[in-house]
């Protein structure tokens, strides 16, 4: 099933695999790999800012957003349009605005570095090692949408979140470093103004692909999730040492949160 916005945690993990391998740095400018960004005064945007929704690039809204997304034949074409046709709303790193722009730019960097399609890299670095046999970024029209277009299953998402819970390891295989797992669960730009967070995630702290829902008394994340506005809601409960995923039926954001909270309450009763 489509996991929509939960795709971002998968994309962030792929990017972090390349950070672990020393192929890229989170603080590299995207223009190092995508020179077109220099041509349009966006060359200072970093990979960290892409994964943290602080690129400053203005996102299309409403029907225009849907129409623009559907017209691109490839990730390269879409990201080139971000560089050449989108206005700069804020200087990079100075405001948080949740969108699909940053993750897709970061994913395009990975295509350039690896010289492979993003889905193929995701299969090699994350999906196959985690036993995620039914997960892909490919859509029916052949293009990939790393920010919003993955399809997966409950078991595959459980496998992925188990890897995160176990500090990057699954079945004795170290998929990501502990440092990368910490980075994904760290609020990267806490001092900047929040210009837009969807209702589903309001009150949570953004990491990179993941959201910190709750912290313990020492300030460490205790519940981390990657809620999809339209579908999956996978989460990790560090204090109780379990992972879960819910695919709520279509409904409003508040309704989805209530369903997840009710299920968590039942799980907690059974764990006592």
Residue, then its C-alpha position, 0 to 999 in steps of 0.5 A: x500500500x502507499x505509505x505517502x509521507x512515511x516515505x521520507x524516513x526511508x529516503x533519509x535512511x538511504x541518504x544516511x547510508x551514503x554519509x556512513x560510507x563517506x560518499x557525502x556529508x550532511x553539510x555538503x552544498x547540493x550544488x557540489x553534485x547538482x550545479x544547476x542550483x548555483x545557476x539560480x542562486x540556490x547553491x548554498x542549500x545543504x543536504x542537511x537542510x534538505x532533510x530538515x525542511x529548511x531549504x527555503x524553496x517555495x512549494x506550490x500549493x493545492x491543485x498546482x502542487x498536484x499538477x506539477x508533481x504529475x507532469x515530471x517524467x523523472x526525479x532529475x526533471x523535477x529537481x531541476x525545476x525546483x532549482x530553475x522555476x521555484x522562488x526562494x521564500x526564505x534563506x536556507x536554514x532560517x525557517x522550517x516549512x514541511x514539504x516534499x522539496x528537500x527530500x527529493x533534492x537529497x535523493x537526486x544527489x544520491x542518484x548523481x553520486x551513485x550513478x543509479x536510480x534512487x529506487x535501485x540504491x534504496x533496494x541495495x542499501x536499505x530495503x534488501x538488507x532489512x528484508x523489505x521485499x515489497x517496498x519500492x519507490x517506483x510508481x506505475x508511470x515509472x518515475x520515483x517520488x522519494x518524499x511521498x511515493x513509496x509503497x510498502x507493507x506493514x511487515x516491511x515497515x516493522x522491519x525498518x523501524x526495528x532497524x532504527x530501534x536497534x541502533x541501525x542493526x537488524x539480524x546482526x547486520x549493521x545497516x546504518x551507524x548509531x550516529x546516523x540513527x541519532x542524527x535522524x532523531x535530532x531536531x536539526x534547527x530548533x531555533x528557526x521559526x516554524x512556518x508550516x507543519x501539517x496538523x498530523x505532526x503538530x506538537x512533534x519535533x522534526x528530525x530527518x525523516x522521523x518525528x520525535x513525539x515524546x522525550x524522556x526525563x533526560x531529553x532523549x526521544x522516547x517515542x519516534x514516528x514517521x506519520x503519513x498524512x494519508x496512510x501509514x503511521x509507523x512508530x518506535x516506543x523506546x521506553x517500552x522497547x517495541x515498534x508498531x505500524x498502523x494503516x488507519x482508514x482515510x480520515x482527518x488528521x485528528x481522527x488518525x491521531x486518536x486511532x493511533x493513541x487508542x491502539x498505543x493505549x491498548x498495547x501499553x495495557x498488554x505490556x504491563 
